[in-house]
Amino acid sequence: MNPLLPLRVHQGAAAVLALLALSASLLVAGLPRRFEAAYDRAAHALLAEDPAEATDLTVALSPAVLGEHITGEEGFRTQDRRWRALVPPSLTPILDARRGDDGRFAAKTFGTPVAAFLGPEKRRPAEYVNLGWVSGAERRVRYVEGSPPGPPATVASVPGHSELLDVSRFDIALPRAAAEKMDIPLGATLVLGHSHPVLARVTGLFEPIAPGDRFWRRNRDMAEVTTRPVAGGDSEELTITALTGEASLTELTGEGRDLVYVWSIAVDPSAVTARDAASVVEGVADYRRVLGVEAAKFGGGSFAEVLDTSLGRVLTGFLARLATARALMFLVLGGLVAVAGGVIALAVQLLTERMRDALALARARGASLGQVVAAGAGTAALAVVPAVLAGYGLSFLLPAMSGPGTPIVYAGPLVLAVATVGFAAARVALAHRTPLPVRRDDVAGRRRSPRRTVLELLVVVLALAGAYLLRSRGLTTGVEARGADPFLMLVPVMLTVAAALVTLRCYPYPLRLFARLAARARGAVPFVGLALAARAGQVGALPVLILLPALAVSVYGAVAGGTLEGAQRLAAWQATGAGARVERESGLPPEVIEKIRRAPGVRAVVPVDKGLAQLDLGGRNVTVVAVDLDAYRRLVAGSPLKVPSPPPDDAAAQSTPVRTTPAQGTPAQAASDQSIPALVSPDLAHLSTFEIGWRVRMRITKRGVVTGGLPGLTTATSNLVVVPYDASARAGTRPYTSTLLVRGSGSGGDGLDGDRLRAAEGGLPDVRVVTVEGSRRKITATPLAETIKDGFRIVTIALAVYALLTVVIALVAGAADRARALSYLRALGLSDRRAAGLTVLEVVPMIALTACAGLALGLALPSALGPGVDLGVYAGDLAVRAYDLDLTTPVLLAAGLAAVAVAGAFLHTLTGRRPPGSVLRSGE
């Protein structure tokens, strides 16, 4: 039998099947590539948040651990080849071969104090000048004074320092800004170290040629002075690593000097993809172990001391986010595949039903079952295979679906074509096992197969078990090592299929009850319509299995989208602390504060002071925030932020005496006679009264506990003390302002223009301006956030189209039987209006019950999935523990689908009406 003949005769049904196959192939081949491209962009963006040099593989060893002293750059190169030979194969593809030799090797001392100046004492109380050599440094600097460092020398004696005999002297160069800050002039000679001192002579002052270059980001300690507060006082420690020449390597390994050798193996962040992130994490761990074994050969060194990189840490966090992202994508893609497969199966059913009479006639005239099956499957193949290939090719041509290929991209269209042709062959084979089979499904229903019942029960049990596992332990217990559990990622799809099966088995029972009630009525239309709906003889089971997952995934997408937008808005407010935040670590002058108050769009301003203080118990550091909480609560009224109530500030809290001792120093350093009320974090709740050293010493009385910190003002949730803004004035000093919280004219106090606020502060250095809108754009612009929104949007539209096609195809598939039944009823006196109502009654119960079940499942999916799918990965890492169940959009989706389906059924009845005689004579 030639399959081209039925293809030409039933070209309408074949065209519908081809169109569905093309769209399904396009989505199955294109959407995964689009998602994978977004995953890769997310990985690159996350790696870009850390400095590129921090993600490099840095091998750091002391000469003792290495087992030898390196006296020149060639020695570093020899060891570099050794370290690179040990790099695991999983890390080799991501190494950056484009990097030059500059900055790859370094030798630096650390913790080297300045013991004395040879000359007038100008140094600060605590200074550290380390010695360092970095490969290629001479090509990265421009000397503004003096000359480059020369080779080391030995000084027999030092005038005025009889203890310095036969001491090594190094020539060093300093950044000009560092020399000015540390007051070290050109030509000065420093005594470095106490137990084994050496001399360091400043021969030159330089400026980096390209301060933003990667070389200086890696060697920031050689370009900038590091400042660290000294515990127990107001002084600071200043540290700089001075540049010395390659010739100094022979003397750097002297006794009493803490020296470290550094090799940098550059990593190309753009070479890391989401697919190999897990292998990169394993490779970093393997490399750390290998280097640890090499270090142990010389009797020292732990894994952490040998390899320094943040690559594994960053990618481990990324893999945890990626697991949630892929779970959501599996949900939408799984629902899409299930619905698309069901609609295609329904179209195949329509095509095979149209060919049924012709194939039955051929079977009765002697055609074998194989010939009949080949004709039916061949017709389906001629319609499906070219369409699948066209969709597959089109997915590579569309720029919106560009991205790396994954197994599902290549296997998905193939599986789609094979499954469609196989389903067509199976239907034809079952329908024509015997010649001219006689079957009246509308009179006697088939008995339910025990195998089918067991299979359906198995799907339901697996879905419930998967949901329990997903809630109890998340997607996986070892995401960094094994990735997400494929079974758990399929749980959302299994839940939708299980709910569809339960609905399919249960919905006839209430309809039969309504049919019995309708049988008592005078009219026959309600009873006949409900009876047909209960039997599902016309539309079959496939529409239920299609419509319910489509609606459930669409409703879940609407709920998740609304929750995501709300979480992103909350995260933006929490990142800002108000409509806008203006801060400067060294303080904001009063005139700048006044300018910001008068800036366009500013409605209110609350000053804040914050910083680190020392607790009087064991030198513990705490974060102190001085703010008027009442004013802050008024400032953020109408926003998502929740500000704690201020601590009670009664007279008893202000009259607690404080004992002072001579050791406390001047009155400005002594604690005030007033005790300042404060809110403290839970870890400090056991302290009723304590002292802190901040601007001055203050006695603090605990008047409450603040949980969750103060978002926008500080990320600290422990070691936190919140005091009134005038705490400094009460303690006897002037109040400081390091932060301004600003309210605008928008909803909740936002709507502020960051550029206007920057213009108002007048170009003051080190000022940071953050707005809610800017924070929201930063959060929503991440690739994962954009992808999840686009994914839900695209799939929801596709599912809506498939759902409507399902109803249309189901009506068309049963059109012939329905027309015959209606013709008999019209011959008995049924009017056209009642005939249309009969068709609507046949379809409405299935649509209505399926819509309700899909709506309920879509609303229940967030709770069913539990913490396994946390949308916080798309909301600035804000943990989303509960979904915002706004019923407006989900109900509109369900109601719209039901209304359009019912309207389509009604129109189909009106447009498909023919005279009873023509239907009965033609036998259609």
Stockholm file with secondary structure:
# STOCKHOLM 1.0

chainA/1-924         MNPLLPLRVHQGAAAVLALLALSASLLVAGLPRRFEAAYDRAAHALLAEDPAEATDLTVALSPAVLGEHITGEEGFRTQDRRWRALVPPSLTPILDARRGDDGRFAAKTFGTPVAAFLGPEKRRPAEYVNLGWVSGAERRVRYVEGSPPGPPATVASVPGHSELLDVSRFDIALPRAAAEKMDIPLGATLVLGHSHPVLARVTGLFEPIAPGDRFWRRNRDMAEVTTRPVAGGDSEELTITALTGEASLTELTGEGRDLVYVWSIAVDPSAVTARDAASVVEGVADYRRVLGVEAAKFGGGSFAEVLDTSLGRVLTGFLARLATARALMFLVLGGLVAVAGGVIALAVQLLTERMRDALALARARGASLGQVVAAGAGTAALAVVPAVLAGYGLSFLLPAMSGPGTPIVYAGPLVLAVATVGFAAARVALAHRTPLPVRRDDVAGRRRSPRRTVLELLVVVLALAGAYLLRSRGLTTGVEARGADPFLMLVPVMLTVAAALVTLRCYPYPLRLFARLAARARGAVPFVGLALAARAGQVGALPVLILLPALAVSVYGAVAGGTLEGAQRLAAWQATGAGARVERESGLPPEVIEKIRRAPGVRAVVPVDKGLAQLDLGGRNVTVVAVDLDAYRRLVAGSPLKVPSPPPDDAAAQSTPVRTTPAQGTPAQAASDQSIPALVSPDLAHLSTFEIGWRVRMRITKRGVVTGGLPGLTTATSNLVVVPYDASARAGTRPYTSTLLVRGSGSGGDGLDGDRLRAAEGGLPDVRVVTVEGSRRKITATPLAETIKDGFRIVTIALAVYALLTVVIALVAGAADRARALSYLRALGLSDRRAAGLTVLEVVPMIALTACAGLALGLALPSALGPGVDLGVYAGDLAVRAYDLDLTTPVLLAAGLAAVAVAGAFLHTLTGRRPPGSVLRSGE
#=GR chainA/1-924 SS CCTHHHHHHTHHHHHHHHHHHHHHHHHHHHHHHHHHHHHHHHHHHHHHHSCGGGGSEEEEECHHHHTSCCCSHHHHHHHHHHHHHTSCTTTGGGBCTTCCSTTSEEEEECSCBEEEESSSCCCCSEEEEEEEEETTGGGSEEEEEECCCCCCEEEEEETTEEEEEEEEEEEEEEEHHHHHHHTCCTTCEEEECSSSCEEEEEEEEEEESSTTSHHHHHTHHHHSCEEEECTTSSCEEEEEEEECCGGGHHHHTCTTCCEEEEEEECBCGGGCCTTTHHHHHHHHHHHHHHHHHHHHTTTCCCHHHHEECSHHHHHHHHHHHHHHHHHHHHHHHHHHHHHHHHHHHHHHHHHHHHTHHHHHHHHHTTCCHHHHHHHHHHHHHHHHHHHHHHHHHHHHHCGGGCSCCCHHHHHHHHHHHHHHHHHHHHHHHHHTSSSSCCCCTTTSCCCCCHHHHHHHHHHHHHHHHHHHHHHHHCSCSCHHHHCSCHHHHTHHHHHHHHHHHHHHHHTHHHHHHHHHHHHTSSCSHHHHHHHHHHHTTTTCSHHHHHHHHHHHHHHHHHHHHHHHHHHHHHHHHHHHSSSEEEECTTCCCHHHHHHHHTSTTCCEEEEEEEEEEEETTTTCEEEEEEECHHHHHHHTTTSSCCCCCCCCCCHHHHCCCCCCCGGGCSTTTSCCSSEEEEEECGGGTTCSEEEEESSSEEEEEEEEECCSCBTTTBCCSSSEEEECTTHHHHTTSCCCCCEEEEECSSGGGCCCCHHHHHHHTTTCTTCEEEEHHHHHHHHHTSHHHHHHHHHHHHHHHHHHHHHHHHHHHHHHHTHHHHHHHHHHHHHTTCCHHHHHHHHHHHHHHHHHHHHHHHHHHHHHHHHHHGGGSCGGGGTTTCCCCSCCCCCHHHHHHHHHHHHHHHHHHHHHHHHTCCCHHHHHHHTC
#=GC SS_cons         CCTHHHHHHTHHHHHHHHHHHHHHHHHHHHHHHHHHHHHHHHHHHHHHHSCGGGGSEEEEECHHHHTSCCCSHHHHHHHHHHHHHTSCTTTGGGBCTTCCSTTSEEEEECSCBEEEESSSCCCCSEEEEEEEEETTGGGSEEEEEECCCCCCEEEEEETTEEEEEEEEEEEEEEEHHHHHHHTCCTTCEEEECSSSCEEEEEEEEEEESSTTSHHHHHTHHHHSCEEEECTTSSCEEEEEEEECCGGGHHHHTCTTCCEEEEEEECBCGGGCCTTTHHHHHHHHHHHHHHHHHHHHTTTCCCHHHHEECSHHHHHHHHHHHHHHHHHHHHHHHHHHHHHHHHHHHHHHHHHHHHTHHHHHHHHHTTCCHHHHHHHHHHHHHHHHHHHHHHHHHHHHHCGGGCSCCCHHHHHHHHHHHHHHHHHHHHHHHHHTSSSSCCCCTTTSCCCCCHHHHHHHHHHHHHHHHHHHHHHHHCSCSCHHHHCSCHHHHTHHHHHHHHHHHHHHHHTHHHHHHHHHHHHTSSCSHHHHHHHHHHHTTTTCSHHHHHHHHHHHHHHHHHHHHHHHHHHHHHHHHHHHSSSEEEECTTCCCHHHHHHHHTSTTCCEEEEEEEEEEEETTTTCEEEEEEECHHHHHHHTTTSSCCCCCCCCCCHHHHCCCCCCCGGGCSTTTSCCSSEEEEEECGGGTTCSEEEEESSSEEEEEEEEECCSCBTTTBCCSSSEEEECTTHHHHTTSCCCCCEEEEECSSGGGCCCCHHHHHHHTTTCTTCEEEEHHHHHHHHHTSHHHHHHHHHHHHHHHHHHHHHHHHHHHHHHHTHHHHHHHHHHHHHTTCCHHHHHHHHHHHHHHHHHHHHHHHHHHHHHHHHHHGGGSCGGGGTTTCCCCSCCCCCHHHHHHHHHHHHHHHHHHHHHHHHTCCCHHHHHHHTC
//
